[in-house]
Amino acid sequence: MDCRKQCRNAGLRVAAITLGLMIVVWGGWNRLHAQGSEPQDADSTAYQSSILYLPVFGSTPETGLMLGGVMVPRFKIADAGPETRSSALFFSGIYTLNQQVMASFAADLIFPDEEWILNGQAYGTYFPDRFWGVGPSTTTDDEVKILFTELNFEQAVLKKVGSHLFAGPVVRLNSVRDITFRSLEGEKLESPELRGAGGSRVVGAGFIVRHDRRNSNITPTKHHFAEIALMANPGALGSNHAYVAMLADARKYINFGTDGTSVLALQGLVRLTEGDPAFTELSTLGGESISRGYYQGRYRAQNSAQVQVELRQHIHGRFGFALFAGGGDVWNRFSDLAVDRVKLSAGAGVRLNVNKQETTHLRADFGIGKNTTGFYLSFGEAF
């Protein structure tokens, strides 16, 4: 059996295990709720834990049609009160018609009085993808296919150090291997002279400072979020392509209606790197969360900056719509920056609320960029 089949079969096993764990957790969750329920004295104002268990039928330009399952328990730790936002776990196992396999777990745990926040994620993928090279001016003629497997683990532990202010360490482990480049017709190509073309390993540690006043982590409707994260990935820790990265993320939510029925959301996202990151670790433009309409990684370089604005409007019952627009670019040297190279995008989408108690949207978005479009079916708001 060749490496490609081995990787795909291994990925399918990981996805199957993830889906199995989702079913086990779901069953255990339901049993715990059944054993612990006391309807005779239930406080109707208390937070009611919930669990979403949904089949996945989605699409992005990067994946094509996606099939699988997602489970999202939402709860409050140790009966935390209204001053504490809800916590959430995310389990997913997905297979796409592009023969991609993705299994992931993420946790957003908020402890009582928000004294501690734990954000973490782990995923494994077998990912046939598309690659256009490095830089802000690559063309459609540069496109090739790329196949690889990736394992990733990331964990942040944040302590409340002031009003809505959190800070703490973050660690990340990432491995990309079994990289193969192919022409669009499927012919195997020689690996290009790129850092990480033969695979990469990243072992990093860093620090996060976050000011977060959002009223919800999944569907925010007011206040703001601002975060700066610094991450060092030195050879001394085991990285084979040492570099340092800085990520700055700022978001603002303006509520024009009542109960979040009309919201203007804004975001600015900047990622800067210094050193020798592998090409898979470069800053990218596009995807399902920002610069929608551009394939994620359509443009990649040492640095990136992107902004977007989105109007979210409730229509009736569980339904709403969104209008969005944005712009951004990537560059290797600041002297490369040019206004005429900014990549603009715009689009619209519809929203379906799948949780009446605590608004949680399924979204369908269509984005348009320069000579490109993207259709996205996804869970949760883009930002």
KEZAGU-624412 format. One line per 2 residues: their letters; for each residue x, y, z of N, C-alpha, C. Coordinates in pm, whole numbers, plus 50000, padded with zeros to 5 digits. Layout:
% residues N
a = X:Y:Z:X:Y:Z:X:Y:Z  ...
//
This chain:
% residues 383
md = 50085:49880:50000:50000:50000:50000:50088:50124:50000  50062:50222:49910:50146:50340:49904:50114:50435:50018
cr = 50203:50535:50035:50190:50628:50148:50057:50701:50146  50012:50736:50025:49888:50812:50014:49771:50732:50069
kq = 49762:50603:50034:49654:50519:50085:49668:50497:50235  49793:50479:50283:49814:50461:50425:49768:50583:50503
cr = 49806:50701:50453:49767:50825:50522:49616:50842:50524  49552:50814:50407:49407:50831:50400:49337:50732:50494
na = 49383:50606:50496:49320:50507:50583:49342:50542:50730  49464:50591:50761:49489:50633:50899:49398:50749:50937
gl = 49381:50842:50845:49293:50955:50872:49149:50912:50891  49103:50817:50811:48966:50766:50827:48948:50701:50963
rv = 49052:50630:51009:49042:50568:51141:49033:50674:51249  49114:50781:51236:49108:50890:51333:48969:50954:51334
aa = 48913:50977:51215:48779:51037:51207:48675:50945:51269  48687:50814:51244:48592:50719:51301:48601:50717:51453
it = 48726:50721:51506:48744:50724:51650:48683:50851:51709  48705:50964:51641:48648:51091:51689:48496:51086:51693
lg = 48436:51034:51586:48290:51021:51584:48242:50927:51693  48318:50820:51718:48282:50729:51826:48287:50798:51961
lm = 48392:50879:51984:48401:50952:52109:48286:51051:52124  48245:51112:52013:48132:51203:52018:48006:51132:52066
iv = 47984:51010:52016:47865:50933:52055:47872:50895:52202  47992:50853:52248:48010:50815:52388:47985:50933:52480
vw = 48047:51047:52448:48028:51167:52530:47882:51210:52531  47819:51203:52414:47678:51240:52404:47592:51153:52494
gg = 47614:51021:52489:47537:50929:52572:47562:50952:52720  47690:50970:52757:47723:50996:52897:47664:51125:52947
wn = 47668:51228:52861:47610:51358:52896:47461:51345:52925  47390:51275:52837:47246:51258:52855:47214:51181:52982
rl = 47295:51076:53013:47272:50998:53134:47295:51084:53259  47402:51165:53258:47428:51251:53372:47314:51350:53396
ha = 47263:51405:53287:47152:51500:53301:47026:51430:53352  47005:51308:53306:46886:51234:53351:46896:51202:53499
qg = 47020:51164:53546:47038:51129:53686:47031:51251:53777  47079:51365:53725:47090:51484:53809:46972:51577:53802
se = 46871:51547:53721:46760:51641:53706:46669:51638:53826  46626:51756:53870:46533:51769:53982:46425:51869:53943
pq = 46329:51827:53862:46232:51922:53808:46142:51986:53911  46127:51921:54027:46031:51975:54122:46077:52109:54180
da = 46210:52133:54189:46258:52259:54244:46347:52332:54145  46332:52303:54018:46421:52362:53918:46403:52513:53914
ds = 46516:52583:53904:46514:52728:53892:46511:52764:53745  46399:52818:53701:46383:52845:53558:46478:52952:53510
ta = 46537:53032:53603:46630:53136:53561:46773:53087:53555  46802:52968:53608:46937:52915:53608:46979:52875:53467
yq = 47109:52880:53442:47160:52842:53310:47135:52694:53288  47082:52662:53172:47054:52523:53136:47159:52475:53036
ss = 47236:52377:53078:47336:52320:52987:47266:52260:52866  47337:52260:52753:47279:52208:52630:47385:52134:52552
il = 47339:52057:52457:47432:51987:52370:47374:51985:52229  47457:52024:52133:47420:52017:51993:47493:51899:51931
yl = 47418:51815:51866:47476:51699:51800:47423:51701:51657  47507:51744:51565:47460:51776:51432:47535:51698:51325
pv = 47466:51650:51225:47537:51598:51108:47600:51713:51032  47712:51687:50972:47779:51790:50892:47748:51768:50745
fg = 47695:51871:50684:47678:51875:50539:47716:52015:50500  47844:52034:50471:47893:52168:50449:47984:52177:50330
st = 48036:52298:50308:48122:52319:50192:48209:52442:50214  48335:52435:50170:48422:52550:50157:48504:52529:50030
pe = 48563:52635:49975:48648:52615:49858:48764:52522:49886  48813:52521:50012:48928:52439:50046:48893:52290:50054
tg = 48768:52257:50085:48732:52118:50109:48636:52059:50007  48560:52144:49937:48448:52091:49862:48339:52047:49959
lm = 48258:51951:49920:48149:51902:50004:48205:51826:50124  48155:51858:50244:48199:51793:50367:48086:51710:50425
lg = 48120:51591:50475:48025:51502:50540:48084:51457:50673  48002:51450:50777:48053:51405:50906:47961:51444:51018
gv = 48017:51468:51135:47937:51503:51251:48009:51602:51340  47931:51686:51409:47983:51783:51504:47901:51775:51631
mv = 47970:51777:51744:47901:51781:51873:47955:51897:51954  47864:51978:52011:47904:52097:52086:47826:52103:52218
pr = 47882:52050:52327:47822:52072:52458:47851:52214:52506  47751:52282:52561:47768:52415:52620:47719:52409:52764
fk = 47798:52464:52855:47770:52446:52998:47844:52553:53077  47815:52559:53206:47889:52645:53297:47954:52558:53404
ia = 48081:52584:53430:48158:52503:53523:48119:52537:53666  48096:52432:53749:48069:52448:53892:47954:52545:53919
da = 47850:52535:53836:47731:52619:53856:47764:52768:53861  47853:52811:53774:47889:52953:53768:47766:53038:53739
gp = 47769:53161:53787:47654:53249:53775:47652:53328:53645  47562:53426:53636:47545:53502:53511:47665:53589:53476
et = 47755:53614:53574:47874:53694:53545:47978:53614:53466  47954:53484:53451:48049:53397:53381:47987:53348:53251
rs = 48057:53370:53140:48008:53319:53012:48015:53166:53008  47937:53108:52920:47932:52963:52912:48059:52907:52848
sa = 48091:52784:52885:48201:52710:52826:48148:52622:52714  48239:52576:52629:48196:52490:52518:48308:52393:52481
lf = 48267:52276:52437:48356:52177:52378:48313:52155:52234  48407:52126:52148:48377:52104:52006:48443:51973:51962
fs = 48362:51878:51919:48413:51754:51861:48370:51750:51715  48458:51710:51627:48416:51694:51488:48497:51586:51418
gi = 48431:51516:51331:48494:51419:51242:48436:51439:51104  48521:51469:51005:48472:51512:50873:48551:51444:50762
yt = 48478:51405:50659:48540:51354:50536:48485:51438:50421  48571:51476:50327:48527:51560:50216:48539:51485:50085
ln = 48465:51531:49985:48470:51469:49854:48601:51499:49782  48686:51585:49841:48822:51603:49792:48918:51503:49855
qq = 48861:51401:49922:48937:51295:49990:49021:51351:50104  48970:51454:50170:49036:51508:50288:48969:51451:50412
vm = 49049:51424:50514:48999:51372:50640:49041:51466:50752  48947:51507:50835:48976:51599:50944:48907:51552:51071
as = 48984:51535:51177:48929:51501:51308:48982:51603:51407  48894:51665:51485:48940:51772:51572:48863:51777:51702
fa = 48928:51836:51802:48867:51863:51931:48914:51999:51977  48824:52081:52028:48859:52212:52081:48782:52236:52210
ad = 48844:52309:52301:48780:52339:52429:48795:52486:52460  48686:52545:52505:48684:52684:52550:48622:52683:52690
li = 48707:52669:52791:48661:52648:52929:48679:52777:53009  48569:52824:53068:48569:52948:53145:48526:52915:53288
fp = 48612:52937:53383:48586:52900:53521:48509:53010:53594  48447:52977:53710:48361:53075:53780:48429:53209:53800
de = 48350:53316:53782:48395:53455:53790:48501:53486:53685  48516:53394:53589:48613:53409:53479:48755:53432:53532
ew = 48787:53368:53645:48921:53380:53701:49025:53309:53614  48984:53202:53548:49073:53127:53460:49000:53095:53330
il = 49073:53097:53219:49021:53055:53090:49121:52960:53026  49073:52846:52982:49157:52748:52912:49106:52735:52769
ng = 49190:52770:52674:49159:52754:52532:49255:52652:52473  49202:52549:52411:49289:52448:52352:49226:52384:52230
qa = 49312:52325:52148:49263:52252:52032:49364:52145:51993  49312:52039:51934:49396:51933:51879:49327:51882:51754
yg = 49405:51859:51648:49344:51806:51527:49446:51726:51448  49392:51637:51367:49472:51561:51273:49404:51565:51138
ty = 49482:51584:51030:49423:51593:50897:49508:51518:50795  49439:51463:50696:49503:51423:50572:49443:51515:50467
fp = 49525:51600:50404:49468:51715:50337:49525:51737:50197  49467:51676:50096:49498:51720:49959:49457:51866:49943
dr = 49549:51949:49898:49527:52093:49899:49579:52154:49768  49572:52285:49759:49619:52359:49642:49723:52459:49687
fw = 49822:52482:49601:49935:52567:49638:49977:52651:49518  49995:52782:49541:50029:52874:49433:50169:52934:49450
gv = 50242:52892:49550:50371:52951:49575:50364:53057:49684  50472:53133:49698:50486:53229:49807:50494:53370:49750
gp = 50423:53463:49813:50429:53603:49772:50293:53659:49739  50282:53791:49728:50153:53857:49704:50110:53861:49558
st = 50196:53814:49466:50166:53831:49323:50166:53699:49247  50144:53588:49316:50137:53460:49245:50015:53459:49153
tt = 50022:53380:49046:49915:53377:48947:49847:53241:48943  49736:53233:48874:49664:53106:48862:49748:53001:48790
dd = 49842:53044:48706:49928:52949:48635:50026:52881:48729  50045:52934:48850:50139:52876:48946:50078:52760:49024
ev = 49950:52735:49007:49880:52639:49093:49927:52495:49071  49950:52425:49183:49978:52282:49182:49897:52220:49296
ki = 49891:52088:49296:49828:52015:49406:49935:51978:49508  49895:51973:49634:49987:51934:49740:49912:51842:49836
lf = 49978:51734:49878:49918:51639:49970:50007:51629:50093  49947:51625:50211:50026:51612:50334:49938:51567:50449
te = 50002:51519:50554:49932:51490:50679:49981:51588:50785  49890:51628:50874:49925:51726:50976:49864:51687:51110
ln = 49944:51700:51215:49899:51684:51353:49929:51813:51427  49834:51861:51507:49850:51989:51574:49790:51984:51714
fe = 49861:52042:51810:49810:52057:51947:49847:52196:51996  49749:52264:52057:49773:52398:52109:49694:52417:52237
qa = 49757:52477:52339:49688:52499:52466:49733:52631:52528  49635:52713:52566:49660:52839:52636:49592:52834:52772
vl = 49660:52887:52873:49606:52897:53009:49612:53044:53049  49497:53107:53062:49490:53251:53087:49433:53279:53226
kk = 49497:53372:53297:49454:53413:53430:49396:53554:53423  49287:53575:53492:49229:53708:53499:49320:53798:53582
vg = 49367:53908:53523:49460:53998:53592:49403:54139:53607  49284:54160:53557:49218:54290:53567:49077:54277:53514
sh = 49004:54386:53509:48868:54383:53459:48866:54343:53312  48815:54224:53284:48806:54168:53148:48944:54150:53083
lf = 49050:54153:53164:49186:54140:53112:49246:54007:53155  49302:53933:53059:49355:53800:53085:49494:53788:53025
ag = 49578:53707:53088:49714:53687:53038:49762:53549:53080  49849:53491:52997:49903:53360:53034:49980:53296:52921
pv = 50040:53180:52949:50125:53112:52852:50045:53030:52751  50109:53001:52640:50052:52914:52537:50163:52826:52482
vr = 50130:52701:52452:50225:52609:52389:50161:52551:52263  50247:52514:52167:50197:52458:52042:50295:52354:51989
ln = 50240:52242:51944:50316:52137:51878:50251:52112:51743  50331:52107:51637:50277:52086:51503:50373:52001:51422
sv = 50317:51908:51348:50398:51823:51261:50330:51810:51126  50404:51842:51020:50357:51824:50882:50453:51729:50813
rd = 50401:51624:50752:50489:51524:50690:50422:51464:50568  50497:51377:50502:50448:51307:50383:50397:51406:50278
it = 50476:51511:50252:50435:51614:50157:50468:51568:50015  50369:51578:49928:50385:51545:49787:50327:51656:49702
fr = 50401:51698:49599:50354:51798:49505:50317:51729:49374  50203:51768:49318:50156:51709:49192:50102:51819:49100
sl = 50108:51793:48973:50048:51885:48877:49896:51875:48887  49826:51967:48823:49680:51963:48826:49627:51838:48759
eg = 49708:51776:48672:49669:51652:48606:49703:51529:48690  49771:51550:48806:49802:51440:48895:49942:51385:48884
ek = 50024:51440:48796:50161:51391:48780:50247:51438:48897  50326:51345:48954:50411:51380:49067:50522:51474:49022
le = 50546:51579:49103:50645:51681:49071:50761:51675:49170  50876:51726:49126:50988:51743:49217:50950:51847:49323
sp = 50994:51823:49446:50965:51920:49552:51035:52052:49522  50964:52163:49532:51027:52294:49507:51125:52329:49618
el = 51208:52428:49591:51304:52473:49690:51235:52568:49789  51162:52507:49881:51089:52580:49983:51127:52527:50120
rg = 51134:52615:50219:51154:52568:50356:51036:52481:50397  51064:52362:50443:50958:52273:50488:50899:52187:50378
ag = 50955:52191:50257:50899:52111:50148:50913:51962:50177  51007:51925:50262:51022:51785:50301:50954:51752:50431
gs = 50877:51846:50484:50811:51826:50613:50863:51924:50716  50788:51942:50822:50831:52038:50926:50782:51993:51062
rv = 50853:52039:51163:50815:52015:51302:50827:52147:51377  50722:52184:51449:50721:52310:51524:50692:52280:51670
vg = 50779:52329:51758:50757:52320:51902:50773:52462:51955  50662:52521:51998:50665:52661:52034:50606:52690:52171
ag = 50649:52802:52228:50595:52850:52354:50583:53001:52344  50481:53055:52407:50460:53198:52397:50374:53253:52507
fi = 50322:53373:52486:50245:53444:52588:50133:53521:52520  50016:53523:52583:49898:53589:52530:49849:53694:52629
vr = 49814:53811:52578:49743:53913:52655:49611:53940:52583  49500:53931:52656:49367:53942:52594:49277:54032:52678
hd = 49208:54123:52610:49101:54201:52674:48971:54162:52605  48880:54101:52680:48763:54036:52621:48637:54075:52696
rr = 48555:54158:52632:48427:54198:52692:48308:54142:52615  48332:54050:52522:48221:53994:52445:48119:53929:52537
ns = 47993:53937:52500:47890:53873:52579:47874:53725:52546  47937:53680:52438:47934:53539:52399:48059:53508:52318
ni = 48115:53388:52338:48232:53349:52261:48194:53297:52123  48072:53248:52106:48030:53187:51980:47951:53284:51894
tp = 47858:53360:51957:47776:53455:51883:47775:53590:51955  47886:53663:51952:47890:53792:52022:47804:53897:51952
tk = 47743:53983:52033:47657:54089:51978:47694:54228:52030  47786:54236:52126:47824:54368:52177:47961:54363:52242
hh = 48017:54483:52263:48147:54504:52326:48261:54467:52231  48373:54420:52285:48490:54402:52200:48580:54289:52248
fa = 48676:54256:52163:48778:54155:52190:48909:54206:52131  49017:54200:52208:49149:54240:52158:49253:54147:52216
ei = 49341:54097:52131:49441:53999:52176:49573:54018:52102  49682:54006:52176:49816:53999:52118:49882:53871:52166
al = 49931:53792:52073:49997:53666:52106:50136:53664:52045  50236:53634:52127:50374:53619:52082:50414:53473:52098
ma = 50471:53415:51993:50508:53274:51996:50649:53257:51941  50736:53193:52020:50872:53160:51977:50879:53011:51947
np = 50939:52978:51833:50952:52838:51791:51100:52809:51765  51182:52802:51870:51327:52790:51852:51371:52646:51826
ga = 51486:52635:51764:51544:52503:51743:51574:52432:51872  51602:52508:51980:51634:52447:52109:51518:52365:52164
lg = 51395:52399:52127:51278:52324:52172:51244:52208:52078  51305:52206:51961:51279:52097:51868:51226:52138:51732
sn = 51202:52268:51710:51157:52314:51579:51270:52300:51477  51237:52249:51359:51342:52238:51257:51345:52357:51162
ha = 51255:52452:51180:51260:52580:51108:51224:52688:51210  51324:52745:51274:51302:52837:51385:51248:52970:51337
yv = 51151:53021:51410:51097:53155:51380:51016:53206:51498  50984:53333:51495:50901:53398:51595:50781:53460:51525
am = 50663:53450:51587:50541:53505:51526:50469:53594:51626  50407:53699:51575:50321:53786:51653:50186:53796:51583
la = 50079:53772:51659:49944:53780:51607:49866:53884:51686  49807:53981:51616:49723:54082:51679:49583:54072:51619
da = 49483:54058:51705:49345:54037:51662:49255:54133:51740  49186:54223:51671:49097:54319:51737:48959:54312:51673
rk = 48854:54304:51756:48717:54292:51707:48626:54385:51787  48528:54443:51718:48431:54531:51782:48292:54494:51735
yi = 48197:54490:51829:48059:54453:51798:47966:54565:51845  47892:54621:51750:47802:54733:51779:47659:54685:51761
nf = 47582:54689:51869:47445:54637:51869:47348:54753:51841  47288:54752:51721:47195:54857:51683:47051:54824:51720
gt = 47024:54695:51744:46887:54654:51773:46870:54617:51919  46770:54535:51944:46747:54484:52079:46779:54335:52080
dg = 46843:54290:52187:46878:54148:52202:46961:54097:52085  47047:54181:52031:47137:54137:51926:47072:54111:51793
ts = 46961:54178:51764:46891:54153:51637:46956:54223:51519  47036:54328:51544:47104:54400:51437:47242:54440:51487
vl = 47346:54378:51433:47482:54394:51486:47577:54429:51373  47663:54528:51397:47773:54558:51306:47901:54506:51371
al = 47969:54415:51304:48091:54354:51357:48210:54395:51271  48320:54429:51337:48441:54471:51268:48561:54392:51322
qg = 48657:54364:51235:48777:54291:51278:48899:54338:51201  49012:54346:51272:49143:54364:51211:49234:54254:51257
lv = 49308:54192:51166:49391:54077:51199:49528:54094:51132  49634:54093:51212:49770:54109:51161:49857:53997:51215
rl = 49935:53934:51126:50031:53831:51168:50166:53864:51106  50267:53875:51192:50403:53906:51149:50497:53796:51194
te = 50593:53759:51110:50690:53656:51145:50831:53707:51120  50924:53651:51196:51065:53683:51181:51143:53553:51195
gd = 51230:53523:51100:51305:53400:51103:51283:53319:50977  51276:53188:50993:51268:53097:50878:51153:52998:50891
pa = 51028:53044:50890:50917:52950:50901:50905:52861:50777  50860:52738:50797:50828:52651:50684:50715:52714:50604
ft = 50702:52676:50478:50600:52740:50394:50460:52714:50448  50440:52603:50520:50309:52574:50580:50283:52660:50704
el = 50386:52729:50754:50373:52815:50872:50368:52962:50836  50372:52994:50707:50367:53133:50665:50230:53195:50692
st = 50225:53325:50697:50097:53396:50711:50019:53384:50581  49888:53366:50592:49806:53344:50473:49689:53441:50468
lg = 49629:53451:50351:49509:53532:50329:49397:53441:50280  49276:53466:50331:49159:53391:50283:49111:53286:50381
ge = 48999:53224:50346:48941:53118:50428:48798:53147:50465  48744:53064:50554:48603:53075:50592:48578:53182:50698
si = 48684:53238:50758:48666:53334:50867:48699:53477:50830  48788:53498:50732:48826:53634:50693:48869:53632:50547
sr = 48850:53744:50477:48875:53751:50332:48802:53637:50260  48677:53617:50301:48595:53512:50239:48579:53540:50089
gy = 48593:53436:50011:48597:53448:49866:48732:53404:49813  48837:53421:49895:48971:53374:49859:48999:53239:49926
yq = 49051:53149:49849:49093:53019:49901:49197:53040:50010  49180:52973:50125:49277:52991:50232:49416:52944:50188
gr = 49511:53035:50193:49645:53005:50145:49666:53040:49999  49564:53100:49934:49582:53143:49795:49702:53238:49786
yr = 49718:53321:49886:49836:53405:49898:49899:53378:50035  50032:53362:50036:50101:53340:50163:50240:53403:50156
aq = 50285:53455:50272:50416:53518:50281:50451:53532:50429  50561:53600:50459:50605:53614:50599:50499:53686:50684
ns = 50431:53784:50625:50341:53869:50703:50206:53883:50631  50104:53914:50710:49971:53938:50651:49896:54039:50736
aq = 49804:54111:50671:49714:54204:50740:49580:54199:50668  49472:54186:50746:49338:54175:50689:49239:54249:50777
vq = 49137:54310:50716:49029:54375:50789:48897:54331:50726  48791:54333:50808:48659:54302:50755:48551:54367:50840
ve = 48436:54389:50777:48320:54443:50844:48201:54357:50803  48110:54331:50898:47995:54245:50868:47871:54299:50939
lr = 47762:54313:50864:47632:54348:50921:47552:54220:50938  47509:54192:51062:47430:54074:51094:47290:54117:51135
qh = 47190:54067:51064:47053:54113:51084:46960:53994:51103  46891:53993:51216:46787:53893:51239:46665:53927:51155
ih = 46603:53826:51094:46485:53849:51010:46358:53808:51083  46346:53679:51114:46225:53629:51179:46254:53489:51233
gr = 46203:53463:51354:46219:53330:51411:46366:53295:51426  46406:53186:51364:46543:53139:51372:46633:53193:51261
fg = 46580:53275:51172:46653:53311:51050:46707:53455:51054  46822:53473:50986:46882:53603:50970:46971:53604:50847
fa = 47033:53718:50821:47124:53726:50708:47244:53813:50747  47348:53811:50664:47468:53890:50688:47521:53945:50556
lf = 47577:54065:50562:47649:54126:50451:47790:54156:50500  47892:54126:50419:48028:54146:50466:48118:54195:50353
ag = 48227:54262:50394:48326:54312:50299:48459:54321:50372  48568:54313:50297:48699:54319:50361:48810:54341:50260
gg = 48931:54347:50313:49049:54362:50229:49172:54319:50305  49277:54285:50232:49400:54244:50298:49508:54211:50197
dv = 49626:54175:50249:49736:54137:50162:49841:54064:50245  49936:54003:50175:50052:53940:50237:50178:54004:50180
wn = 50288:53996:50255:50413:54054:50207:50530:53992:50283  50648:53994:50221:50770:53946:50285:50850:54060:50348
rf = 50859:54172:50280:50927:54290:50333:50830:54407:50332  50840:54493:50431:50747:54606:50439:50759:54695:50317
sd = 50875:54695:50254:50891:54774:50133:50809:54719:50017  50759:54594:50032:50677:54534:49926:50532:54582:49929
la = 50493:54647:50039:50352:54687:50053:50313:54789:49947  50195:54766:49888:50144:54859:49787:49992:54856:49790
vd = 49932:54974:49792:49787:54985:49800:49720:54916:49682  49780:54923:49564:49716:54866:49446:49718:54714:49444
rv = 49786:54653:49540:49787:54507:49548:49692:54453:49654  49622:54539:49725:49528:54493:49828:49420:54406:49764
kl = 49394:54293:49828:49292:54200:49778:49160:54230:49848  49060:54277:49771:48930:54311:49826:48834:54194:49813
sa = 48738:54188:49904:48636:54082:49898:48506:54135:49955  48396:54071:49918:48264:54108:49968:48171:53989:49950
ga = 48059:53991:50021:47966:53880:50006:47845:53893:50097  47767:53788:50099:47644:53784:50179:47617:53641:50222
gv = 47534:53628:50324:47502:53494:50371:47374:53491:50451  47329:53371:50484:47210:53351:50566:47250:53280:50694
rl = 47168:53297:50798:47195:53239:50929:47074:53160:50978  47101:53046:51042:46996:52965:51104:47037:52938:51248
nv = 46956:52984:51343:46984:52962:51485:46941:52821:51525  47036:52740:51574:47005:52602:51611:46995:52584:51761
nk = 47001:52695:51837:46993:52686:51984:46917:52807:52035  46789:52789:52068:46706:52902:52110:46751:52962:52241
qe = 46804:52879:52334:46844:52931:52463:46965:53022:52453  47065:52983:52375:47188:53060:52361:47225:53060:52212
tt = 47194:53168:52145:47202:53174:51999:47331:53115:51945  47317:53017:51857:47429:52951:51791:47390:52930:51646
hl = 47465:52988:51554:47423:52991:51414:47493:52886:51329  47417:52830:51238:47472:52769:51119:47469:52877:51011
ra = 47578:52889:50935:47583:52997:50836:47618:52944:50698  47561:53011:50600:47593:52985:50460:47633:53119:50399
df = 47758:53130:50356:47812:53255:50303:47864:53236:50161  47847:53339:50080:47907:53340:49946:47993:53464:49937
gi = 48125:53444:49915:48218:53555:49908:48276:53570:49768  48306:53693:49731:48363:53724:49600:48491:53803:49618
gk = 48599:53757:49555:48725:53829:49551:48759:53861:49407  48883:53900:49384:48928:53931:49249:48951:53801:49173
nt = 48866:53777:49072:48874:53657:48989:48859:53528:49070  48783:53535:49180:48766:53417:49264:48636:53429:49343
tg = 48578:53317:49381:48460:53314:49465:48474:53199:49564  48393:53203:49668:48393:53096:49766:48256:53082:49830
fy = 48213:52957:49847:48086:52927:49914:48118:52850:50042  48059:52894:50153:48094:52838:50284:47967:52797:50358
ls = 47962:52673:50401:47860:52626:50495:47935:52588:50621  47904:52655:50732:47987:52637:50851:47907:52658:50977
fg = 47970:52626:51090:47907:52635:51223:47966:52754:51297  47881:52842:51347:47928:52958:51423:47956:53076:51333
ea = 47959:53195:51391:47992:53315:51316:48137:53313:51271  48167:53392:51168:48304:53396:51115:48401:53454:51218
f = 48354:53547:51301:48439:53606:51405:48353:53673:51511
//
